[in-house]
Amino acid sequence: MLEPTRCGIGLRAPHHQEVLERLPPVGWFEAHSENYFADGGAAVDTLQRVREHYPVALHGVGLALGSAAPLDREHLAKLVRLERHIGPWAVSEHVCWGYAGGRHTNDLLPMPRTQESLRHLAVRVGELQDALGRQVLLENVSSYLEFAADEFGEAEYLAALVAESGCGLLLDVNNVYVNARNHGFDPQDYFRRLPAGAVREIHLAGHEVARIDGHELRIDTHDRPVCDAVWALYASARARFGPVPALVEWDAALPPLDTLVAEAQRADAIA
């Protein structure tokens, strides 16, 4: 499938019927893969019908690629089946872990940025790409602490993962901004350290500003509009990485569909 040229939005269950009735003026839709793993039913039918009108991407949140436990083969088989059924323009996952001792966390936990974890993650990404028969995009996640054992900066770790595994990158500009403010690095320098040709998708989202023990902390919440600073950083990302398909994420405190369409149109205006 050809890459979309206009900004997209997430496909969320409260908007399913309205999307099918109105066919809103957005470039594409992103579906969280795990929401459509069922053998059939209304959700899978909706995704198939949306796919008849728009490009669709699959975005996984549960494979926990960086975890030490073996990959969940049942999960992987369901993803492969969905990918074959929908024919998405992109399939993505996260640079994270989140599974241990038979339990999943309800979060995307950052990787310790070490040579050992890089080799482990690259092997797992290779397994995923081999199963799907295509390149997968890996997304940078937000974080609120850093590991004392880190051997790479975040951008260097992503660049090394691309070199080791052949994956592409889904660059979450909001997460870059959140992490830059939380950990004190220059987001423009972060962009310069990424291989430009590897960035094949961009995410935009809102975040919360909290104060904890007198310190400001940016928390990735996906529950509000994109802030002006992230819009400005998106313009810089476009200048660095070119006409990469973008998506506005809004997952909590979901607004009316028209609000999401307006956010996507603002991204198109910047592009």
N, C-alpha and C positions, 0 to 999 in steps of 0.2 A: 504494500500500500504506500502511496506517496505521502510524504510528510506534510502536515497541514501548514498553511501560511498565515493563518490568523490565530489569535489567542483562544484557548479553550477554557472550560470549567469542569469541575468534578460532577459526575453523575451521582446524585444522592436520592435515596428512596422517596423522600417527601415531594420531590419534583418530578418523579417518573412520569406521571400522567400528564402534567402540564408540558413537559418537554415534548412528548409525543403529539400532543394536541397543537402546540404552538410552533414547534421547530424553531427555537430562538436563534437569532443571528450571531452565533459563535462559531469558531473554527473547528472545534472538535470536543470530544468528551473523554475524560479519564475515569475509569472504573476501578475501584479497589477489588483486586482479583478474588479475594476470599469471599466476598459477598455474592459471588456467582458460581460457586463450586458445586451447587446442587445439580442433580441429574436433570432437572427441569423445573417448571414452575414460573410464577409471574415475573420474578426478578430476571431470570435468564432470558425469558421471552422479551422483556423490555430491552435488555441490552442488545439482543439480536435486532430488534426493530430500530433502535437508535443507530446501530451499525449500518443499517440500510440508507441512512441519510447523512451520516457524519463519519469522519475518521474516528477511531477509538483507540486508546492506549490502555494497557493493563498495568496497574501499579500495586505491587504486593507489599503487605505490611506484616506478614506472619512467618516468613521462611527462616528468619533469624540466621542469615548466612554465616555470621562470624562466630556463632556458638560452637563450643567444643564438641557437643553431642553430634552424632551422625545426622545428616540431612533427613528430614521426614519424607520418606519415599511416597507415602500416600498423598501428602500435600503436593509434592512435586508432580505426581501423576495427574492430579486434578488440575494443576496449573497447565500442564502440557495439553490436556484435553480441552480446556477452555481456550487456550491460544489457538489450537487447530480449528475450533468451532467459530471463533470470532474473527480471526485474521487481523489482529491489531497492528497499527503502524509502529508501535513500540511496546516493549515489556520492560518493566523496571522493578528494582528492589532497593534495599538500603544497605549502606556501609554500617552495619551494626550487629550486635548480638542481642539475645533476649530469651534464650531457652536453656534451662539447666535442670537436671534432676527430675525430668518429666514434667516440668512446669514452664509455662510461658509467662513472661512479665507483660504488663499492659503498657509497655513503652519500648522505644527504639534506643537501646543503650549504646553509647559510643564505644568504639574499639580502642584498646590500648595500642598506640601507634608504634609497634615494634617490628623488627624483621620477622620474628616468629609469627606474629599475628598476620602480617602481610602475606607470608607464604601460605598460611592456613586459609586465609580468605580467598586468595587467588585460586587455590585448588577448588574450593567450593564454588566459586563463580564459574570455573571451567566446567564443573559437573552440571551446573544449571544451564549453561550455554550449550553443552553437548546434548542435554535432554531436550531442549527446545529447538536445537538446530539453527540458532540465530544469536546475534549479539544481544546482550542484556545491558541496560543502563543502570548504573548504581548511583544512589543519591547520598549526598552529604547530610548528616543529621545535626540537629541542635544539641548542645551540651552545656552543662553547668559546672563541670569540674574537668580537670585534666589529670592524667596519670603521671606519677613521679617517674615511671619507667619509660615514658614516651621517647622515641628515638627520631621521630619525624615531626615536622609541622603538619598541620592538617592538609594543606594543599599538596605538599610533597608526598604525603601518604597516598592521596588520591591519584597523583601522577604515576607513582610507582605501581599502584594497583592496575592502572590502565596498561602499563608496559608489561606487567607480569601475566595478566589474564586476557588482554584483548577486549575488555569490556569498554563500553562508552560511559559517559557521565550524564546524570541528571543533576544539574546545578540548581540547588535551592538557594535563591538569592536572599530570601528572608533568613534562612539558617546561617548564611555567611555573615549577614549583618548582626544577628543575635550573638553568634560566637565571637565576632570581632569586638563587640561591646563587652561581652562577658569576660573575654580572655585577653583583650588588649592587643590585637593585631590589626594591620592595615588591610581592609578588604580589597583595595586596588592591587596591592602586592600579591594577595591571595590569587586574584584573577590572573596576574602575570605568570604565576608559577604553575598554572594548569595548562596542559596541552590543548591548544585552542580547538583543534579538529576533533577532540574527543567529546566535547560538550555538545550533546544532541537534543537536549530538552532543558527547559528552565521552569522552575516553580516560583510562584509569588504567593505570599500569605501575610496575615496579620499576626501580631504578637503582643503580649502583655508586658508592661513595665512594673516590676515589683520592687519593694524595698525590704531587705532582710538584714537585720542587725546593722542598719545604717548604710548598707551597700545596695546599689542599684543592680537588679538582675533582670535580664530580658528572657522571657519565657515564651517559647513557640506554642501558640494556642490555636491558631487557625479559626478564630472566632470573631474576627473583626476585619475592617478594611485594611488594605495594604497602606502602610504609613508613607509619608512623603520621603523619608530618608531611604526607604527600600525602593520606592519608585526611581529615585535618583540613581541608586546603585544598579537598578535594572537597565537604565540607559547606558551606564558604563559597561555592563555585561554585554549588551547588544553591540556596542562599539568594539569590544574585544573578541566576541565569539560569533558575531554575524547573525543572520536571520534564523535563529534557532526557535522552534516552536515553544511557546510559553503557555502556562496554565495558571489560573488563579485557584488556589485551594481555600476552601471554607468548609470546615467539618463540624464545628460546634456552634451553638446559637445560630442555627442556619437561617439566613434572611430570605426574603422573597426572591424568586428566580430573577426578576428584573434587576435586583441589586448586583447579582453575580454577573449578569450580562453587561451591566455598566462598568464593572471592574475590568472585565475582559476588553471592553471597548477602549478603556483608558490605556491598557497595555498596547493595544493596536495603534493608538494615537502616538504613543512614545516610539513605537517601532517604526 
